[in-house]
Each structure stands twice: as C-alpha cells, then as structure tokens.
Amino acid sequence: MITFVKINEGVYLKGLVTLLSLPAFVYAYSLSELVDIAHQNKVIQAATHQVNASQKSYESTTRSYLPTVEIGANLQNVYEETPALPENSIKAYASLKYTLYDGGKRGDLYNQLSANIDASRKSLEAIKNDIALDVSRLYFEYLALLSDKKATLQEIEQLKAEFLRLDMFYKTGSVTQDEVQKIDSRLKSADVTLHEIELAIQKVLHTLEYYTTKEIHTITEGSHVRYEENSEIKIRPDIQALEYEAQATRFEAESKQSVTLPTLYFDNTASYSEYYFDQEPVTRFLVDKQNIATLNLSWNIFDFGATNKSYEAKYEEYLSKKTSLEYQKTVADVDYRLAKKSLEIATIKIDATKATLEAASSTYELIKLRYQNGIIDNVAYLQALSEKYEAARGYKRALYDYEVKKAEVIYYSGKNIKEFLQ
C-alpha cells in the first residue's frame, strides 16, 4: 500500500508498507488459555518424565522379585582327561531362581519407591500451580499496564488540547510564555511515561513467552479469578511432595537394617550334557541329564557395625528432611494468613481508590472551569489533571491487584488455581 501526502504543489512518497509483512490475524489469549499453554512447556515435560521414571523404577523393582529363568550353555576342553572329566564336553542348562525372604528389604523398598512416585506427582502438581500463579500475576499486570497506558493517553490528549489553546493565546499576547512552557513540559513528561509503560508491556509479553514458549502479541481482557469465602484449606502440593520425600528416606533407612537378617532363596537348575572321551573309561561317573534344587540361606551376623552406621546415617537424613518439612509447614501457614490479610486490604483499597477517583474527577472539573475563566493559574490545573489520571490508574490497578490477591489465597490454601479461572 502506498500513501502520498501533498505538500504545497509537489507530491512526495511518504511510505511503502507491504501488507504481506503483517500478520493477517493476531490471536488474543485469555488467562485460562495462557495457563493451558504454559502447562505444556519444557519444565512441565521434564517433571512429567520424572514421574514416569519413578513409576518405571517401581515396576522394575517389583518384577525383579519375581521368579527368574536363566538359560545357558558351555563348551569345555581339558588338557588331562580323567574318568570324571572328559577331554571335551558340552553342557546346556536352565535355572529357576526365586528369593523367598530377604530380611524385609522388599517391603521397605516397595514403600520407598511408592513414596517417590507420590513425591514426583505432587512435585509436578506444585510446578503447575506455581506456573499458574506466575502467569496470573503477569496477566493482570498486563491489564493494569494497559489501563495505565489508556489513562496516560487521555492525559496526553488533554495536555495537547490545552497546549494548543494556550499557544493560540500566547501568540495574541493573552498569556505569558512560562504558562505555555509548563504545559509543554508536562506533555513531554507524560510522553516519557507512555514510552516507559510500553516498555513494561513488552517485558510482560516477553516473560509470558518464557512460560508459554510461544510469541504472545496481545491478551484479551475479561478473565477473572473465582473466589470462595471460608473454603477448605488443604496442604499445598509442594509441602506434600516434601512429606513423601521424607517418607521415602525413612523407608530407605529401614531397608538398611534388613542386611542383619537372614536371606533365603531357592534355585533349581536342570541340565543336559554330552561328553566326548578320548579314551572311554571303564566306569563312567557322569550323567547326561541332571536336576539340582537348592535352598540357600545366608546371614550376615557381624560386620563391625557397618550396617548400623549406614542405618543411622540414612535415619539422620530422614530427621533432617522431617525437620525441614515442619519448618515449611509453619512458613506455609504464615504465607496463607498473610495472603488472606492482603486480600482484605485489597478489598478495602478498591473502595478507597474509587472514592479517590470520584473526588479527583470532581475537583478536576471544578478547577478546569476556574482555570479556563482565568481565576486560577495553570499550576493548580496541572496538579488537578495529574491527580485525576493518577487516581484513574490507581483504581484500575486496585481492581487487578484484587484478582491477583485472590489467586494467591487460592494458591496458599493448597488448591489448584486453574480450576478457579473464569
């Protein structure tokens, strides 16, 4: 598309814009859609793989305690042949092995791996909830910045109109130059603020790109966080993950003690052999087919206390995790109470900023009328104008901050934020 602008008698080319370089359609994402996309990023995929790895490890261990079948064969040649040892022989065998008792290690190991699975699942759930909270904060920060931008643009339009009016009066000598300069200075300051807001908006969009791994151009308004008063408080998934990790360490410590108990396993081996004597003996001591069943018992009755020290080391690790867990529970309780208090303050702040906006708007209209009639100077006018739009920005930010505070209370109460997005 080519645009021409006529200046005096000449026609000059102003710009050339190719429509093909612009996207035909830019999709605007809602908060729920942003969270859904963010829940598919690489961090979530990595945590999901960890859950799968824990499950596979459990399956592998349980199957290792089932009976095993082993087959094999060997070819043997000896230098000195004896009646019991032919010069050449071939042997094929099949063995069935099964651990009957291992001192209780099996049960502790199963419990440990099961706790690891639960820990990885809760860790994945916690990561998803962390991302949902972060994305919610970014979403409402973006909307707040858009409101800041809108209010700043309105302020700039007001200042431009006033600048043109004063400039006209200045040319006729009705006002002094310093009055025009004050408006011009405030206009330039507002323009700088507008550019800073634009930069902040781009930073939010780029941060969202980190979470979603997609280029976000715009976000749709209208999403809210549903909040239920006096709802049930649950244990946060990250705290539950710590609980399961502590349990897994305790089971691992208990499994160390199984070494001091006897181990009993069964082995049954069937074999078939062929013997090739250089000189056939008068009497053969060998049989072609054989089946040997054995019941094996082993018991470590003394190891200079190594097993006990191993248990004590792992149990100390369990106590460390348990103590850390108790501390994190206390922190979580404090965080929840602070979040509730912040929500109460955010509710009050909405009413306060709304009253401030109404008062600032009424004051501005009154001062504007008195200023245009020459009763007061432009210092009072500029102050009233600034207060009006600052109050407008403050009110909108209070509304969006209230949404964030609701999301934080839901997060710290142990619930899934995604379920409360509308």
Secondary structure, DSSP 8 states (H G I E B T S, - for coil): -EEEEEETTEEEEEEE--GGGS-S---EE-HHHHHHHHTTSHHHHHHHHHHHHHHHHHHHHHHHTS-EEEEEEEEEE-SS-BTTB-SEEEEEEEEEEEEEE-TTHHHHHHHHHHHHHHHHHHHHHHHHHHHHHHHHHHHHHHHHHHHHHHHHHHHHHHHHHHHHHHHHHHHTTSS-HHHHHHHHHHHHHHHHHHHHHHHHHHHHHHHHHHHHSS---EE-S---B---TT------HHHHHHHHHHHHHHHHHHHHGGGGS-EEEEEEEEEEEEEE-SS--SS----SEEEEEEEEEE----STTHHHHHHHHHHHHHHHHHHHHHHHHHHHHHHHHHHHHHHHHHHHHHHHHHHHHHHHHHHHHHHHHHHHTTSS-HHHHHHHHHHHHHHHHHHHHHHHHHHHHHHHHHHHTT--GGGGB-
